[in-house]
Amino acid sequence: MGERGMQIKADLNKEGWESSDFPLVCETCLGDNPYVRMTKEPAGKACKICDRPFTIFRWRPGAKARFKKTEVCQTCAKMKNVCQTCVLDLTYGLPVQVRDSVLAEAAAAGEGGAASYAMTVPQSDTNKQWFAGQHDRMVAEGHADSYGKAQINEKLMRLSRAQPYYKRNLPHKCTFYAKGECTRGDRCPFLHEMPTSRSDPLANQNIKDRFYGQDDPVAQKMLGRAASKEKEDQAPLIPPTDPEIKTLMVGGMEGGAVTETEMREAFYGFGEVAGVRMVPAKHLAFVEYTTREAAEAAAKALHNNLTLQGLRLRVSWALRPAGSGPFNPGTGTGSFASAGGAGPLGAPPDFANQPVSTMAGQSLPLPPPQPLNFPPGPSPSSWVPGSNTLPPPGGYPPPGPHPGQGGVRGPPSLPPPQQPYYPSMDPQRMGARLPPQNQAASSGPRDR
């Protein structure tokens, strides 16, 4: 038998190892660079959930970002529908605990189905291996995962971000800076910020708690903030006491997906709309009605009940103090119609005829304008061009000979501008650029 007769053709221990060509990552972890480059290492590391070797991908999502790599295998990521790097939900970008809790509430209320779509993954070593193998077989047969059957949840849409959060890709904090020993300065690739206190719950995070959705401090903070927000939203929208206020403010339009036409179509059913003003920089819009009754009807019907382009919008009254003047789109104060939202603007006020209010509260008319008195100047017949005196009020005299100047006609002409001199025009300098006449003069003797 030859030298290669007893070699091992296949390793049974490698049959369960994962091999992939591209990672399952979210848009935030992938970065804003469309030409990102990745390094691939088959079976480079064990999964932090199931302890099975899988393909490692490593890349840099941005110029000022840290290098990121996959932390869990694709089998575990597909079981929970999470990113392989940040272990957040791929659909909403939220922690697993937040997503499963909201889906369980929707299932109990009968909104998302008869049962919860949250998948329970075993945590023991034997059950994890068996469950991972069963899930791979179901995916190979074309069976969709449980999270793919769930419908879009409005509450999860409100909690999620409309745009990628690239600040999550910033470098880690410099430990030498925290000790006061970093000597790199601006060349340090790490953040020069003080670390959070160890007593802060957000300082104690790990991948397993985030994956299984248990005791995740980030999820608990988001759920608590969402609960307090719901209590505030359940309060009725009280109309302002000023009957002249007929404008509603609409917020939460991140991304600029909502247009003015869509805003008019959502509000015109409650009454005549006087104007719509979009403020993309503030993610706001202001809708003004012609009557107060129409504005109150729209505020009552659309408060916490307006969704456009998948965004849950917030409707409230655009309050302004009495006598605040024209409408300010940056703050939402003032009169909307006076800013050009409904029809053309009126003529500018006549400030010359307006009374001036004194500190005592009395209105006094402005004094009439006083004429300007200039000293008498020379007469046109006695003015001499070129003298130091100013010309007469009537202007320059007609062209012609003037006394004391012979045949000079009109004001003296300015001297012609002199040609600027540059060092490259020096004839003694090598490679000098001379005018054409100088070149001919300088080249003549050399030619002879």
Buried (B, 14 or more C-beta within 10 A) or exposed (E): EEEEEEEEEEEEEEEBBBEBEEBBBBBBBBBBEEEEEBEBEEBBBEBBBBEBBBBBBBBBBEEEBBEBBBBBBBBBBBBBBBBBBBBBBBBBBBBBBBBBBBBBBBBEEEEBEEEBBBBEBEEEEEEBBEBBEEBBEEBEEEEEBBBEEBEEBBBBBBBBEBEBEBEBBBEEBBEEBEEEEBEEEEEBEBBBEEBEEEEEEEEEEEBEBBBBBEBBBBBBBBBEEBEEEEEEEEEEBEBEEEEEBBBBBBBBBEEEEBBEEEBEEBBBEBBEBBBBBBBEEBBBBBBBBBEBEBBBBBBBEBBEEBEBEEBBBBBEBBBBEEEEEEBBBEEBBBBBBEBEBBEEEEEEEEEEEEEEEEEEEEEEEEEEEEEEEEEEBBEBEEBBBEEEEEBBEEEEBEEEEBEEEEEBEEEEEEEEEEEEEEEEBEEEEEEBEBEEEEEEEEEEEEEE
